[in-house]
């Protein structure tokens, strides 16, 4: 069983989500803080320290692991580090809604990364997250790290 690079994933999520120590409303009007940590409709806190932000990120990554494990139980066994991180990043963003990507998951199970990548890019989600979807679909397609400097 391959273990993904936790530090790389955390860094990628910081770049994708940004780091906000003060609570803010996200694109759909829900309160959020830290690295994409969802507070919900109610603003349950105003700000966090950098250490608290890191702790929330760690908890949220472990939550994404749990969610992904319920939807794709074998994700740790059949995917390499890069694809594991791409799936976790997607799950971090979507939560349980990643289960709605039925064709995407079916293509992944077959090892058809071309079709899986295509399904990612042809989703409503891809239109919402833009470059993030392109980068993650490239990671799924090629199994290579993405160069953020490009």
C-alpha positions, 0 to 999 in steps of 0.5 A, a space after each residue: 500500500 502506497 502512502 501519498 505525500 501528506 506535505 505535498 498535498 497540504 501545500 497543494 491545498 494551500 495554493 488551491 484554497 488559499 490561507 485565510 486566518 479570518 472567517 469569510 464567505 465563500 463563493 456560495 455564501 457559506 462561512 469558511 476559514 483557514 485552508 477551505 475549512 467550512 464553517 457553514 451558514 453560521 459564523 462559528 468563529 472570527 479568526 484562527 492562529 496559523 497553528 490552528 489553521 494547520 490543525 484544521 487542515 490536517 483534520 480536514 485532510 483526514 476527513 477527506 481520506 475517510 470520505 474517499 475511503 467510503 466511496 473508493 475503498 481501494 484508493 490507497 492500494 490501486 493508485 500511485 502517490 500523485 493520483 491519490 493526492 489528486 483524488 484527495 484534493 478533489 474530495 477535500 473540495 467536493 466532500 461526499 459529492 465526489 460520489 456523483 462522479 459515477 463515470 469518472 469513478 468507473 473509468 478510474 476503476 478500469 485504469 482508463 485515465 484518459 476517459 477519467 480525466 475527460 469526465 473531470 473536465 466535462 463536469 459542472 465542478 470543473 467550470 466552478 474551480 477552473 484551473 484546479 480541475 485542469 491541474 487535477 485532471 492532468 495529474 490523474 491523466 499522467 500520474 505526474 506531479 504538476 508544476 505550479 510555476 507553469 
